Amino acid sequence: MKNLWICAALALITVPLAAQEIPNEGPAQTTALISATSKNSVPLDASQLKLQVNGHDAPISSVTPVAPSRAEIAILIDDGLRGSFGLQIKDLQTFIDQLPAGTPVFVGYMRDGGVAAAQPFTQDHMAAIHAIRVPLSAPGISASPYFCLSEFVKHWPSNNRVPRFVLMLTNGVDPYNGSTSMLNQDSPYVQSAQDDAQRAGVAVYSIFYNDAGMRRGNFSGQSYLQQVASATGGQLLSGGMTTIDLAPYLRDFNKFIRESYTVNFLASAARGRGNTLVPIKVKTSQQGVKIYAPENVHPGVVE
């Protein structure tokens, strides 16, 4: 147990040099991955976007729609999910099959604090479809989904600078944060995971699904998943205590990808801050349009 704690701690503090690099002098070109949703399917009017960087109004260099075929989509499945997840595999396979041709897809299973690749990034959607299997259904096998997320985004298995999306399927419970009651919602491991995703420019989406153990901490798990999603510009796609049909949530995820944009601007590292992240706010005055954007960016990360 002692060794496990040490490994977990090292996993959370070990950051690649590339992720620690921040400009020494002046601002650097930086990208934020956002989504702009509209009930009437109205396209985003870039001229009505407003940006603040570090609390100050900042000009936007460009706003570019995300071409789904250029976006990298990583599907991370908790290996501790209930065996009933096998009934949902068809929905997940259909989602992959309906992605635009050429979209790189990764399929991996969260276990032991990391992600085991079932299929590395591939444009061969049939290969990704065949890589999906029934989870091992061992309670707590992920150690913590947030350990897994941190390790994955810090060592993203691709060198392409393109929009990056993660879809996590998990109950979201962090067993290393002590009590999972409603009164204990601050987890340093969840915070580290969202910070790592922000540094990597990754939008994190989640679908809640129960694991094979008891349902202890379901509320806590959903709260953590929402926290990470909101911080990275993603979404917690399921809103109930149980998820028995993935199809509608996968359709929502597909829609968010199609309504995503990259926003480019100049950002400087905040003086005296050692975490390399700079707060931003992206808003629009366009009627009927809602913006989902990361709360922080890493200056110099471009897509």
N, C-alpha and C positions, 0 to 999 in steps of 0.2 A: 504493500500500500504506500509506503514511504517513497519507493522508487517511482510509482505512478504519479504521485504528487509532484515530484521533481521533474519528471518528463513533461507533465502538463504545464508546469511553470515555464520551463525552457521553451516549449512550443509557443507560448504566448509572448515571450520577450525577444525571440529570435526573429529579426526582420531583415530581409535581404537589403544589401547596400543600395540597390536601385530604388527601393521604397523609401529610404532615408534621405535621398538626395533632394536638396532644396536649393533654389537659386541663391548664390552668395550676394549678387549685386542686382538690384532692380527687379521689376516684375518679369514673370515668365508666362508664355502662352499656356493656358489651362483649359480643360474641358470639363463640363458638367453634363451628365446624362440625365435628361428629364423626360417625363411623359406629360402630355397635355390632353386631358379627356374632355369630351363634349357630348352631351346627351343627343345633340342633333347632328353629330358627326361633322361639325364645322372644323375645317383645318385651322391650325394655329396661325394667328397673325403675328409674325415675329416683331413687327413694328410696335406692338403693344406690350412686349415683354420689358420688365424692369429688373435690374440686377443690383444687388448690394454685395460687396466683398468686404469682409471685416467691418461691417457696419457703415460703409460708405458707398454712395452711388457709384457705379462703375459702368463704362461703356461695354457693349456687347460687340465682339468682332464679327461673329457670324452665327446663324442658327440653321442647322442642316437636318432634314428628316433622316431618321435611321432607316437604311435599306435592310429589311430583315435578312436578306441573303448575305449581308456583311457582318451581322451581329453574331457573336458567339454565345451559345446558350448551354449552360451547364446544369444538368438535372442531378441533384444530390438526394439520394433516398436513404433514410435512416434504416440500417439493417436490423433494428429492433422493432420495426413496425409489426403489427398483428398480421397473422397469416392471411386474414381476410383481405389484405391488400392485394393478394393475387387476383381477386375478382375485379380490381380496378386497372390491372395492367393493360387491358385492351384499350381503355381510354387514353392512357399515356402513349401507347403505340400509335393510336390514331392521331394524337396531337403532333407527334414527330413526323408522321407520314404526310400531314397536311402543311408542314412548314414549306416555305418557298425553296425550290431546288437550289442547292449550293449553300444552304445555311449550315454552318458547323455546329454539331451537337456533341456534347459529352455526357456520358452516363456513368455515375459513380455511386458507391455505397458507403455511407458514413459508419465507420466503426473504429474503435480503439483510438479515438482522438484524431483521426485522419480520414482521408477519402481514398478508397480502393477503386481504381478505374476499372469498370466493366467494359467500357469502350472509350478510348481517348477521342479527342475532337476529330470528327469525321464529317465529310459532306455526303457520305454514303448512309442515307437515312435507314435503309434496310438493316445495315450492320448495327446501328444504334438501337433499332427496334428489337433485334434478336438478342441484344445484350441485357435487356431488362429481364429480371428474374424475381421470383418470390423472395422476400427478405428472410434472413435467418430467424427472425422473430425471437431473439434472445434479449430479454429486458435489459436496458442499460448498456448494450454492446457499443453504442457510439461513444461512451464515456461522457461526452457532452456534445450536442450538435454544434455548439459554439466553438469548441476546440477544433472540430472538423472544419467549420467554415473559415476560421482564422488560417489554418494551415493551407487550405485550398486556395484562398485568394492571395495569400502571400507567395505562393508558388504556382501561380496560374499556369496550366500546362500548355501554353501557347505564347509565342512572342509577337503575335499580331496586335497592333494597336487599333483595335476596332471596339465598338460598343460591346460591353460585357454584361450578361444577365445570368443570375443564379436563380434556380427554382429549387427550394428545399421542401422535402416531404418528411415531416417529423412532428412529434408532439411538442417540441420546443422546450421541454423541461430541462433545466440546468441542475443536475443532482449535486454539483460541487458548491452550490451556493447555500448550503444548509437548508433551513426550512423553506418549503415551497408555498407557504401561506400568502394570503393577500397582503400581509403586513411586512413581507420581506421581498421587495421587488427590485432591489439594487444588487446587480451581479457584476463584479469586475470582469468576468469572463464574457458576458454578453457585451459589455462596453468595449472590451478589446476586439471582439469579433466585428462589431460595427465600425470601429476605428480602422481596422485592417481593410475592410471592404471599401471604406471611403478613400483610403490611401491608394487602393488599386483601381478606383473608379468603377466599382461593380455595383449594379442595382440588384438588391436581394429581394426576391419574392418568395412567399411561403404558402404551402397548403397544410393546414393542421390535420394530423392523422394520429390516432392513438397507437401507443406501442403495445408490446405483448404483455406488459406488466399491469399493475393496478393503475387506475386512472388518477392517482394522486398527483396533484400539481397541474391539472389541465388548464385551469385559469392562469396560473403562473406562466405556463409554457406559451399560451397564446399571447399573453401580455409581452413576453420577451420577443416573440416573433414580430409583433407589431412594432416594438421599439426599434429593432434592427431594420425593418422595412422602411419605417418613417425616416430614419436617419440616413438611409442610402438612396432614397428616391424610389423605393420599391413599394410593394403592397403585401399585406396579409390577405390572401384571396378568399379564405374561408372564414365565416363568421360565427360558427356554432361550436358546441362542445364535442360534436361528432362529425366526421366527414365520411359519407358512404357513397358519394358519387363525385368522381373527380371531373367529369366532363364539363360542367358549367364553369368551374374554376380554371380549367385549362383554356377554355374559350376566352375567359377574361384575361388570362396571361397573354395569350396571343394578341388580343386587342391592345393591351398596354404596350407590347413590343411595337406594333404597327403605328401607335400614336406617340412614339418616342422620338426625341430630337437630341442632337448634341449642340450645346451652347458653348461657344469659344470666347474667351476673354483673357485679360491679363490679371495675374494675381501675384502677390509677394508674400513671402513667409512672414508671419507676425513676429515682431521683435520680442525676444525673451520667452518665446514659446518653444518647448522642446519636442512637441508631438507632431510637428510638420503639417498640421491641419489648420485650414483657415475657414472660418464660418462664412457662408453665403446665404442669400435669400433670393429666390426667383419668383416673381409675381407677374400677373397679367391684368390689364384693365379690360380685356376682351370679355364681353358678356357670355355667360354660359360655359366658360372654359375654366377648368381647374388644373393647376400645375402641381405635379409631384416632383420634388427635386431633392438632392442630397443636402444635408445640413452643413456639411463641411467638405472641402476639397483639398487635394494635395497639390500645391503650386508646381507647375511643370508637367503634370500628367495630362497627356493629350490623346485623343482618339480619332 
